[in-house]
Amino acid sequence: MAIKIIPQHRLQGRKPRRKMITQALQDPIKWDCFQTTLKDNLLSEFPDNIEEHWTKLKTCIIAASEQTIGYQTEKH
């Protein structure tokens, strides 16, 4: 009796998650730049719906990190 295992494939609709360069935040200049960008992007008014609030907060943090530290290009 032979058992065959079929390898699982990644779903084509999803993209793999990209990693940020978190080591760049060790630099005080990059840290201050990230903090000021995050403060500028944060909303002063909060929506009533909690789901909408979290999605706006998430996009704000991601946008600030894209502008200041960027994504990793190496895989090692």
Secondary structure, 3 states (H helix, E strand, C coil): CCCCCCCCCCCCCCCCCCCECHHHHHCHHHHHHHHHHHHHHCCCCCCCCHHHHHHHHHHHHHHHHHHHCCECCCCC
